[in-house]
Amino acid sequence: MSMRGNFRWAAFWIIVAAAMDGFDGIVARATKSGSDFGIELDSLADAVSFGAAASVLIFCWGLGRAGATGLFFSFVFLAAGTLRLARYNVRTRGLPDRRFYQGLTVPSAAMFMAAWPLFHPAPIQSREVAFLFALLAVFVSFCMVSTLPYRNITNLVFNRKIDIRTALFLAIVLSGLLFYPKHFLIVSLSLNVLSGPAIAAARALKIAPRRRSRRKEIPS
């Protein structure tokens, strides 16, 4: 679809695939049908649906005018997504903390990049805007391969009892998708991408005073 210029539909199906991907792990754990084969197969599907498809959309919609340079930045996104999936497969066997991910997930990164052509289907024509979009792709790629902590929203919402805060959160999400879908996706996915650096900065600010107090307690 991206190569035919159907950018809005291409972005829409990437977002739908990402939404469906959020439930396969829940179903596998609920039915106790998870396996190493399933993990590898899921990663292969993610690499195609979110790595390859999103990189093609990034190039055709935003970076096509840059030629080989635009192709390079699109490949950076694909490479970062593939490395992120490989790292996740290795660390999954070590039973990681399900509350947080290390690095931005590939589906979240693909949804964020797809939200822009969904919001503005006309391809980028200005070189300056294309340059900014390339920088955005590099930043998102860095977030994927980084060790920044990202909250597992699916685990937070569905692996707990529905209380008033969870119900309010779901109501806000459904209302935003119903009344302002494009704007809501842009805002919510942007906040999700920025949440990793924000959580890391907050943790660093908490740790710094503790280290200083410990240094003061050490007798000279």
Secondary structure, DSSP 8 states (H G I E B T S, - for coil): -TTTT-HHHHHHHHHHHHHHHHHHHHHHHHHT---HHHHHHHHHHHIIIIIIHHHHHIIIIIIGGGTHHHHHHHHHHHHHHHHHHHHHHHHHTT---TTEEES--HHHHHHHHHHHHHH--S----HHHHHHHHHHHHHHHHHHHS--EEE-HHHHHHSS---HHHHHHHHHHHHHHHH-HHHHHHHHHHHHHHHHHHHHHHHHHHHHHHHHHHHHHS--
